[in-house]
């Protein structure tokens, strides 16, 4: 029995083999994650309308910074690939074969409420030759639970979209 729900999705994705020298330092991460920067404490304005507008402007600035980060790191030009994804790993088709046990970097953008660019790492579990390409299955490694939780939320969001589409038919 699988530990996580899975779903098929079309997502931006690039894949590369991780070198032996890189392996000790790899860790799944969100690109442009600014959570380590603590905002300067400020006194909230007594005017509630002004406070709401400032929060609104701040969220817009965060969104624009995120978009700029996506573009600078090449996330905006990733090819879209069909994958099967879960909190535990993913499978996808590739022109490149990988060996079982290889570690690969998965550079992707997952969108739930807003797009999140991330670097994920996986150990190749299988590589099956199919129709001139290869079906690759990987298990995520070196991943924190908050990133895994985001992937799980993406899966559930995508499953809800599929159910809504099926109801419309």
Buried (B, 14 or more C-beta within 10 A) or exposed (E): EEEBBBBEBEBBBBBEEBEEEEEEEBEBBBBBBEEEEEEEEEEEEEEEEEEEEBEEEEEEEEEEEBBEBBEEEEBBEBEEBEBBBBBBBBBBBBEEEBEEEBBBBBBBBBEBEEBBBBBBBBBBEEBEEEEEBBBBBBBBBBBEEEBBEBBBBBBEBBBEEEEEEEEEE
